[in-house]
Amino acid sequence: MQLELATVLRYLTALNMLAPHYAFARVIQRDLVDSSVQIHEYIEPIVRVPMHVLSPDEQLWRRTAERIHAS
C-alpha cells in the first residue's frame, strides 16, 4: 500500500521542522538526498506501526507530523 502524497509531504515538513534541533532529522535529510533512496521506506514504517514500537526519535517525528495534520 502506497502512502498518500499529503502524508509524505507532512512527514517531510515535520522533518524540516525538527532538523535545526535534532541530529536524527539531519541524518535522515542527508540520506534522502541520495537518488537511490525511496522516501516511503523511511516514512511508511513510522506511519504504519504502533507508537509504542517506535524509537523516541521516530515517535517525535510522528507526533510532529500529526500536529501538522491537526492544524
N, C-alpha and C positions, 0 to 999 in steps of 0.2 A: 504494500500500500504506500502510495507516494504522498508526501506532505503537501498541503496547500501552500501556494506562493505566499499568502498572507502570514502563515505560520513561520515560514523560513525568514521572511523579512522581519518579523517581530523578534525572532531569536538573534538575528544579525544586529538589529538595533540594540537589543539588550547587551550583546557582546561589546558593541561600541561604547555603550554607557559604562560598562564595567572596566574596560581596558585601562583607563587612566589610573585606576586604583588597585587592580588585581592582576598579578602576573599570569595567572592561568588564562585569562582572557586575551592577553597579548600573545601568549604562545599559540592559542587557537587561531587568532588572527593571522599570525605568521604562517601557520600550517595551511590555512585556507587560500593563501596567495598562490600556492603550488597548483598549477593547472590540472595535475593528475588527481587531486583530492576532490572527492564528492562531498559537497556540503551536507547533504542529507545523512551521510554516515556519521557526522558529528551531532546533528540536531535530532534525528529520529529517535535514538535511544533516550535522550533527555525527555522527549515528549511522551514516549510510549511506556516507559517503565514506572512502577510506583515510586513515589517520592522517597520513601524510606530506603530504597535500594541505591539511590544516587549518592555520590560523594558530596561533601559540604559545598564544594565549588559548583558542582552541577546543580545542586539544589538552589544555590544563589542565582545562577543563570536562569533556571526555570522560573523562580519566583519573580525575577526582574521582567522576564518576558510576559508572565501572567499579569503583572501590574500594568504593563504597556497595553495589553489586551483589554483590561478593565477600564482603562482611561477613555 
